[in-house]
Amino acid sequence: MPVRYTSGYRDPERQAEISSDPSSITPATNSLHSAGLAVDINYRQLTPEQQEIVRSAAYMAGLQWGGLFTNPDVVHFYYDPGVNRQQLINNFTQSVRQLQAQQ
């Protein structure tokens, strides 16, 4: 299937830009994108049958779908471990920045 990732990890600065963009679908301040636990895909370009397959595969892999949000974000799939998101984001951001500093 022609599934393509359109967005994955976003550092907190990029997420803040998106959060302040009025055209954003769900401008989350503490997005799981910033913890490396969310992706957006080319969902709207898939047929309804392909969309169902993707949703089913995501559920079987333990992911949740943003299409069920109050303000649906159908391109969004994520894993929410149910712990403090800000701490997850802080830890992940620190790790990413340490890796970047080593390069």
Contact map, one row per residue, 1 for C-alpha under 8 A:
1110000000000000000000000000000000000000000000000100000000000000000000000000000000000000000000000000000
1111000000000000000000000000000000000000000001000000000000000000000000000000000000000000000000000000000
1111100000000000000000000000000000000000111001000000000000000000000000000000000000000000000000000000000
0111110000000000000000000000000000000000110000000000000000000000000000000000000000000000000000000000000
0011111100000000000000000000000000000011110000000000000000000000000000000000000000000000000000000000000
0001111100000000000000000000000000000011110000000000000000000000000000000000000000000000000000000000000
0000111111000000000000000000000000000011100000000000000000000000000000000000000000000000000000000000000
0000111111000000000000000000000010010111000000000000000000000000000000000000000000000000000000000000000
0000001111100000000000000000000011111110000000000000000000000000000000000000000000000000000000000000000
0000001111111110000000000000000011010000000000000000000000000000000000000000000000000000000000000000000
0000000011111110000000000000000011000000000000000000000000000000000000000000000000000000000010000000000
0000000001111111000000000000000001000000000000000000000000000000000000000000000000000000100010000000000
0000000001111111100000000000000000000000000000000000000000000000000000000000000000000000000000000000000
0000000001111111110000000000000000000000000000000000000000000000000000000000000000000000000000000000000
0000000001111111111000000001101001000000000000000000000000000000000000000000000000000000000000000000000
0000000000011111111100000000100000000000000000000000000000000000000000000000000000000000000000000000000
0000000000001111111110000000000000000000000000000000000000000000000000000000000000000000000000000000000
0000000000000111111110010010000000000000000000000000000000000000000000000000000000000000000000000000000
0000000000000011111111010111100000000000000000000000000000000000000000000000000000000000000000000000000
0000000000000001111111000010000000000000000000000000000000000000000000000000000000000000000000000000000
0000000000000000111111110010000000000000000000000000000000000000000000000000000000000000000000000000000
0000000000000000001111110000000000000000000000000000000000000000000000000000000000000000000000000000000
0000000000000000000011111000000000000000000000000000000000000000000000000000000000000000000000000000000
0000000000000000011011111110000000000000000000000000000000000000000000000000000000000000000000000000000
0000000000000000000000111110000000000000000000000000000000000000000000111000000000000000000000000000000
0000000000000000001000011111000000000000000000000000000000000000000000111000000000000000000000000000000
0000000000000000011110011111100000000000000000000000000000000000000000000000000000000000000000000000000
0000000000000010001000000111111000000000000000000000000000000000000000000000000000000000000000000000000
0000000000000011001000000011111000000000000000000000000000000000000000000000000000000000000000000000000
0000000000000000000000000001111101000000000000000000000000000000000000000000000000001100100000000000000
0000000000000010000000000001111111100000000000000000000000000000000000000000000000001000000000000000000
0000000000000000000000000000011111111100000000000000000000000000000000000000011100001000100000000000000
0000000111100000000000000000001111111110000000000000000000000000000000000000000000000000000000000000000
0000000011110010000000000000011111111000000000000000000000000000000000000000000000000000100110000000000
0000000010000000000000000000001111111100000000000000000000000000000000000000000000001001111110000000000
0000000111000000000000000000000111111100000000000000000000000000000000000000000000000000000100000000000
0000000010000000000000000000000111111110000000000000000000000000000000000000011100000000000000000000000
0000000110000000000000000000000110111111000000000000000000000000000000000001111000000000000000000000000
0000111110000000000000000000000010001111100000000000000000000000000000000001110000000000000000000000000
0000111100000000000000000000000000000111110000000000000000000000000000000011100000000000000000000000000
0011111000000000000000000000000000000011111000000000000000000000000000000011100000000000000000000000000
0011110000000000000000000000000000000001111111000000000000000000000000000010000000000000000000000000000
0010000000000000000000000000000000000000111111000010000000000000000000000110000000000000000000000000000
0000000000000000000000000000000000000000011111100000000000000000000000000110000000000000000000000000000
0000000000000000000000000000000000000000011111100000000000000000000000000000000000000000000000000000000
0110000000000000000000000000000000000000011111111110000000000000000000000000000000000000000000000000000
0000000000000000000000000000000000000000000111111110000000000000000000000000000000000000000000000000000
0000000000000000000000000000000000000000000001111111000000000000000000000000000000000000000000000000000
0000000000000000000000000000000000000000000001111111100000000000000000000000000000000000000000000000000
1000000000000000000000000000000000000000000001111111110000000000000000000000000000000000000000000000000
0000000000000000000000000000000000000000001001111111111000000000000000000000000000000000000000000000000
0000000000000000000000000000000000000000000000011111111100000000000000000000000000000000000000000000000
0000000000000000000000000000000000000000000000001111111110000000000000000000000000000000000000000000000
0000000000000000000000000000000000000000000000000111111111000000000000000000000000000000000000000000000
0000000000000000000000000000000000000000000000000011111111100000100000000000000000000000000000000000000
0000000000000000000000000000000000000000000000000001111111110000000000000000000000000000000000000000000
0000000000000000000000000000000000000000000000000000111111111000000000000000000000000000000000000000000
0000000000000000000000000000000000000000000000000000011111111111100000000000100000000000000000000000000
0000000000000000000000000000000000000000000000000000001111111111000000000000000000000000000000000000000
0000000000000000000000000000000000000000000000000000000111111110000000000000000000000000000000000000000
0000000000000000000000000000000000000000000000000000000011111110000000000000000000000000000000000000000
0000000000000000000000000000000000000000000000000000000001111111000000000000001000000000000000000000000
0000000000000000000000000000000000000000000000000000000001111111100000000000111100000000000000000000000
0000000000000000000000000000000000000000000000000000000001100111110000000000111100000000000000000000000
0000000000000000000000000000000000000000000000000000001001000011111100000101110000000000000000000000000
0000000000000000000000000000000000000000000000000000000000000001111110011111110000000000000000000000000
0000000000000000000000000000000000000000000000000000000000000000111110111111000000000000000000000000000
0000000000000000000000000000000000000000000000000000000000000000111111111100000000000000000000000000000
0000000000000000000000000000000000000000000000000000000000000000011111111000000000000000000000000000000
0000000000000000000000000000000000000000000000000000000000000000000111110000000000000000000000000000000
0000000000000000000000001100000000000000000000000000000000000000001111111000000000000000000000000000000
0000000000000000000000001100000000000000000000000000000000000000011111111100000000000000000000000000000
0000000000000000000000001100000000000000000000000000000000000000011110111111000000000000000000000000000
0000000000000000000000000000000000000000001100000000000000000000111100011111000000000000000000000000000
0000000000000000000000000000000000000001111100000000000000000000011000001111100000000000000000000000000
0000000000000000000000000000000000000111100000000000000000000000111000001111110000000000000000000000000
0000000000000000000000000000000000000111100000000000000001000011110000000011111000000000000000000000000
0000000000000000000000000000000100001110000000000000000000000011110000000001111100000000000000000000000
0000000000000000000000000000000100001100000000000000000000000111000000000000111110000000000000000000000
0000000000000000000000000000000100001000000000000000000000000011000000000000011111100000000000000000000
0000000000000000000000000000000000000000000000000000000000000000000000000000001111100000000000000000000
0000000000000000000000000000000000000000000000000000000000000000000000000000000111111000000000000000000
0000000000000000000000000000000000000000000000000000000000000000000000000000000111111001000000000000000
0000000000000000000000000000000000000000000000000000000000000000000000000000000001111111000000000000000
0000000000000000000000000000011100100000000000000000000000000000000000000000000001111111100000000000000
0000000000000000000000000000010000000000000000000000000000000000000000000000000000011111110000000000000
0000000000000000000000000000000000000000000000000000000000000000000000000000000000011111111000000000000
0000000000000000000000000000000000100000000000000000000000000000000000000000000000111111111100000000000
0000000000010000000000000000010101100000000000000000000000000000000000000000000000001111111110000000000
0000000000000000000000000000000000100000000000000000000000000000000000000000000000000111111111000000000
0000000000000000000000000000000000100000000000000000000000000000000000000000000000000011111111100000000
0000000000000000000000000000000001110000000000000000000000000000000000000000000000000001111111110000000
0000000000110000000000000000000001100000000000000000000000000000000000000000000000000000111111111000000
0000000000000000000000000000000000000000000000000000000000000000000000000000000000000000011111111100000
0000000000000000000000000000000000000000000000000000000000000000000000000000000000000000001111111110000
0000000000000000000000000000000000000000000000000000000000000000000000000000000000000000000111111111000
0000000000000000000000000000000000000000000000000000000000000000000000000000000000000000000011111111100
0000000000000000000000000000000000000000000000000000000000000000000000000000000000000000000001111111110
0000000000000000000000000000000000000000000000000000000000000000000000000000000000000000000000111111111
0000000000000000000000000000000000000000000000000000000000000000000000000000000000000000000000011111111
0000000000000000000000000000000000000000000000000000000000000000000000000000000000000000000000001111111
0000000000000000000000000000000000000000000000000000000000000000000000000000000000000000000000000111111
0000000000000000000000000000000000000000000000000000000000000000000000000000000000000000000000000011111
